[in-house]
Amino acid sequence: MALQPKKRKHRKEFRGKMRGVASANNTIVFGDYGLKAMASAWVKERQIEAARRAITGSIKRKGKVWIKIFPHKPYTQKSTNSKMIGGKGDVEGYVAVVRPGTILFEMGGVSEEEAREALRLASHKLSVKTKFITKKGI
């Protein structure tokens, strides 16, 4: 099950800029522990799903996991060996634009050691440098 929007106003989007820090989604709201991004990146839908599966497998479906990012942005790619004519390529997949300070995942209902290990495994699946944080440690 790949994450992607159900409906889009426009099929393709510009690449955009990833300047600044996260002004929204930068505090733990639901759980007790979180995984915070430390750099700007595009996180693909497959990476989010792989990280989610790593977390749920590690905690053996105890507790609760919240995914705080969603891949809204389409990215395109032209086929290899194609000339630079004919406009923009086809939509290849969707990405979530992540800025420094964005909370990627939250967890609750498990001990800190279990949460730390689960989020460590999830961080290896993501293309962005991350940090483990707690609700009381903010």
ABEGO torsion letter per residue (X at the ends): XBBBBABBABABBBAEBBBEBBABGABBAABABBBBBABBBBBBAAAAAAAAAAAAAAAGGBEBBBBABBBABBBBBBBBGBBBBGEBBBBABBBBBBBBGBBABBBBGBBAAAAAAAAAAAAAABABBBBBBBAAAX
